[in-house]
């Protein structure tokens, strides 16, 4: 996002947590560890000090894995002023509390910021955004004018933003699709073809929608960029970390072995736990996510997981009577 904004000639401050990454970019002009081959625009200034990075800015984009977000928000809170707007790029659910990132912000930041929080989501691999591949995303906030402001700020020839007032659905869809992507990775590892992929994406979307609607999301959000758009990308794209995790699991590797070999975090690993807890709380059936949980955390053989999905009780595709589960 910093590279994208820099190319739009927006003066951008980039806070970098890791000193070695900071020094690498200063010396080479690139983030060779995570985005090699892509120069950082001259309009992007680098900072190791968070307070200095935030000072004299208006809009703050936060792209931090969900497990670190509360800590990040708490660290940032003392430096925020009434002039700041916050844009969350995180696609995850906080463990234990089961809160969306905007809800965590609402707890950590002052009440002033509850109407100054925006969520940006949708099908957007970081490398492809940095390479200026045409990308479409969705921006959601309770504040329509703020949504329009951020939409105008980020939109360009190669990056198109749409508006939504369903912040619940946008956040939940962005998190839940990562779990389904793990399932499609497992399917890939078995050599299953397009039929299997289509089935997992379609039935995975049904699970995401059921859970989201039960938590207050709008059903139509799941037919949009944050829903089916991001789900298709994450389940089929070669850059998907969650799909990679599933593929390695299907090859027989342990979760610990897979994680140790990854530079970046696959949100679906921890989101699987949160999604399962939310579904149990809401009494929503999520068979694909349940099997992913069993493979990740109970050592279930992935082939047994697929067998159990295919041999479930036969039923209608859509609910035909009150209370019937799908």
WONORFEN-V317100 format. One record per residue. SS is DSSP state (@ for helix, = for strand, . for the rest). PHI is phi in degrees with one decimal (none if undefined). D_LAST is the distance of its C-alpha to the last C-alpha in Angstrom with 1 decimal. Layout:
((SS:PHI:D_LAST) (SS:PHI:D_LAST))
//
This chain:
((.:none:38.6) (@:-63.0:42.2) (@:-63.8:43.3) (@:-61.6:41.6) (@:-65.4:43.3) (@:-61.4:46.5) (@:-68.1:46.6) (.:-83.7:46.3) (.:63.6:49.4) (.:-88.8:47.7) (.:-62.7:49.7) (=:-126.5:47.1) (=:-101.4:47.5) (=:-110.0:45.4) (=:-87.2:45.2) (.:-119.3:44.9) (.:-71.8:44.2) (.:-87.1:45.5) (@:-61.1:49.3) (@:-66.8:49.4) (@:-70.3:47.0) (@:-57.0:49.2) (@:-65.5:52.3) (@:-62.8:50.8) (@:-69.8:50.0) (@:-59.6:53.5) (@:-78.4:55.2) (@:-111.6:53.3) (.:79.1:51.6) (=:-136.6:48.2) (=:-92.9:45.4) (.:-67.5:46.0) (.:-74.7:43.6) (.:-114.3:40.4) (=:-136.5:41.5) (=:-64.0:44.5) (=:87.1:46.4) (=:-118.0:45.4) (=:-68.4:48.4) (.:-83.0:47.9) (.:-59.4:49.5) (.:-66.0:52.7) (.:-79.4:51.3) (=:-100.5:49.0) (=:-97.7:50.9) (=:-101.4:49.9) (=:-139.5:49.9) (.:-97.6:49.6) (.:-95.1:50.2) (@:-63.0:47.2) (@:-60.6:49.3) (@:-66.1:51.5) (@:-65.9:48.6) (@:-80.0:47.2) (.:-56.1:50.6) (.:61.9:51.5) (.:-112.3:48.0) (.:-114.6:45.8) (=:-109.6:42.3) (=:-114.6:40.8) (=:-95.6:38.0) (=:-116.0:36.3) (.:-119.9:34.7) (.:-125.7:34.3) (.:-54.5:31.5) (@:-58.0:29.4) (@:-66.4:30.9) (@:-105.7:34.3) (@:-66.1:33.7) (@:-59.9:34.7) (@:-61.1:37.8) (@:-65.3:38.5) (@:-62.9:38.1) (@:-64.5:40.3) (@:-66.3:42.9) (@:-83.2:42.9) (@:-48.5:42.9) (.:-64.0:46.7) (.:-96.9:47.4) (.:-81.0:45.4) (.:-125.9:47.2) (.:-69.0:46.5) (.:-90.3:46.9) (.:-87.2:43.9) (=:-118.9:40.4) (=:-117.7:37.6) (=:-118.4:35.2) (=:-92.1:32.4) (.:-107.8:31.3) (.:-78.7:29.4) (.:-114.2:25.7) (.:-166.9:24.6) (=:-126.0:23.8) (.:-66.8:26.6) (.:-65.3:26.2) (.:71.0:26.5) (.:-74.1:26.8) (.:61.5:23.4) (.:-95.3:25.2) (=:-73.1:25.1) (@:-63.9:28.5) (@:-66.6:29.6) (@:-70.3:29.0) (@:-64.3:31.1) (@:-58.8:33.8) (@:-60.4:33.8) (@:-81.7:34.7) (@:-82.2:37.3) (.:-83.1:39.0) (.:-68.4:40.9) (@:-57.9:39.5) (@:-54.9:41.3) (@:-87.7:38.8) (@:-64.2:35.6) (@:-101.8:36.4) (.:-121.7:37.7) (=:-107.4:34.6) (=:-126.3:32.9) (=:-116.1:29.9) (=:-115.9:30.2) (=:-146.0:27.3) (.:119.5:26.0) (.:-73.3:26.7) (.:-154.0:30.1) (.:-59.9:31.3) (@:-57.7:34.5) (@:-62.4:36.7) (@:-70.3:35.9) (@:-64.1:36.6) (@:-64.9:39.8) (.:-91.2:40.7) (.:62.0:40.3) (.:-74.0:37.5) (.:-54.1:36.2) (=:-136.3:33.2) (=:-122.8:31.1) (=:-131.7:29.6) (=:-126.3:28.5) (=:-117.8:30.4) (=:-133.1:29.2) (.:-161.5:31.1) (.:-76.5:31.7) (.:-106.8:35.1) (@:-61.2:35.2) (@:-64.4:38.8) (@:-67.8:38.1) (@:-57.9:35.1) (@:-63.4:37.6) (@:-63.3:40.2) (@:-70.3:38.1) (@:-57.6:36.8) (@:-68.4:40.4) (@:-65.2:41.4) (@:-93.5:39.1) (.:-74.4:38.9) (.:-158.2:41.1) (.:-59.1:41.5) (.:-107.7:39.2) (=:-143.0:36.8) (=:-112.3:35.1) (=:-110.8:33.3) (=:-109.1:31.2) (=:-100.0:30.8) (=:-150.6:27.8) (.:-103.0:27.8) (.:-100.3:24.3) (@:-67.1:25.4) (@:-63.7:22.4) (@:-64.5:20.0) (@:-63.2:22.6) (@:-70.7:23.1) (@:-66.3:19.5) (@:-62.3:18.6) (@:-62.2:21.9) (@:-84.8:21.0) (@:-67.3:17.4) (@:-61.8:18.1) (@:-65.8:20.6) (@:-69.6:18.1) (@:-64.1:16.4) (@:-62.6:20.0) (@:-62.8:20.8) (@:-62.9:18.2) (@:-69.7:19.8) (@:-64.8:23.2) (@:-61.9:22.4) (@:-58.1:21.4) (@:-58.7:24.7) (@:-64.5:26.7) (.:-86.1:25.7) (.:79.8:27.0) (.:-68.3:23.8) (.:-100.7:24.1) (@:-68.4:22.7) (@:-58.4:20.0) (@:-65.1:18.4) (@:-60.4:19.1) (@:-61.8:17.5) (@:-64.4:14.2) (@:-66.6:14.2) (@:-64.8:15.2) (@:-68.1:12.8) (@:-73.5:9.6) (@:-65.5:11.5) (@:-61.1:12.2) (@:-61.6:8.7) (@:-65.5:8.6) (@:-59.2:12.1) (@:-67.1:11.7) (@:-57.2:9.3) (@:-67.0:11.7) (@:-61.3:14.7) (@:-62.5:14.2) (@:-65.4:13.9) (.:-101.0:17.2) (.:105.4:19.0) (.:-79.5:18.5) (.:-89.9:18.7) (@:-60.2:16.0) (@:-65.6:18.8) (@:-60.0:19.8) (@:-77.7:17.0) (@:-92.7:18.5) (.:-109.0:21.8) (@:-63.1:23.9) (@:-70.9:22.4) (@:-95.6:18.9) (@:-61.2:18.7) (@:-60.8:22.5) (@:-71.3:22.6) (@:-63.8:19.6) (@:-61.2:21.3) (@:-59.2:24.6) (@:-69.4:23.5) (@:-82.9:21.6) (@:-115.6:24.4) (.:-74.1:27.6) (.:-69.7:30.2) (.:-87.2:31.1) (.:-72.6:27.7) (@:-69.1:28.5) (@:-70.2:24.9) (@:-61.4:24.5) (@:-60.2:27.9) (@:-57.8:26.8) (@:-62.0:24.0) (@:-61.3:26.5) (@:-69.4:29.0) (@:-61.6:26.6) (@:-65.0:25.9) (.:-83.9:29.6) (.:99.9:30.0) (.:-76.7:31.3) (.:-80.2:30.7) (@:-61.8:29.3) (@:-61.0:32.7) (@:-64.7:34.4) (@:-66.8:32.2) (@:-61.3:32.7) (@:-64.4:36.4) (.:-97.4:36.8) (.:-106.1:35.2) (.:-78.1:37.2) (.:-117.0:34.4) (.:-86.9:31.3) (.:-95.7:27.8) (.:-58.7:25.8) (@:-62.3:22.5) (@:-62.9:24.1) (@:-82.4:24.4) (@:-62.7:21.6) (@:-56.1:19.2) (@:-63.4:20.6) (@:-67.6:20.3) (@:-62.7:16.8) (@:-63.1:15.8) (@:-65.5:18.0) (@:-62.7:16.7) (@:-64.8:13.1) (@:-65.0:14.6) (@:-63.4:16.8) (@:-91.2:14.3) (.:57.6:11.9) (.:-112.4:9.0) (.:-85.2:6.8) (.:-135.5:8.4) (@:-60.1:8.9) (@:-66.6:11.4) (@:-61.9:13.3) (@:-64.4:13.4) (@:-70.4:15.1) (@:-61.6:17.4) (@:-58.3:18.4) (@:-64.3:19.3) (@:-70.8:21.3) (@:-70.2:23.1) (@:-118.3:23.9) (.:-123.1:23.7) (.:69.9:25.4) (.:-68.8:22.7) (.:-66.1:23.8) (@:-55.4:21.8) (@:-66.7:22.0) (@:-67.0:20.4) (@:-63.1:17.5) (@:-66.7:16.9) (@:-60.2:17.4) (@:-67.1:14.8) (@:-67.0:12.2) (@:-73.0:13.3) (.:-103.0:13.7) (.:-64.0:10.4) (.:-53.9:9.7) (.:-74.1:9.5) (.:-159.8:7.2) (.:-70.0:7.5) (.:-69.7:7.1) (.:-115.0:7.0) (.:-63.0:6.7) (.:-114.4:9.8) (.:-146.7:10.8) (.:-58.0:11.4) (.:86.9:9.7) (.:-72.8:6.7) (.:-93.0:3.8) (.:-117.0:0.0))
//
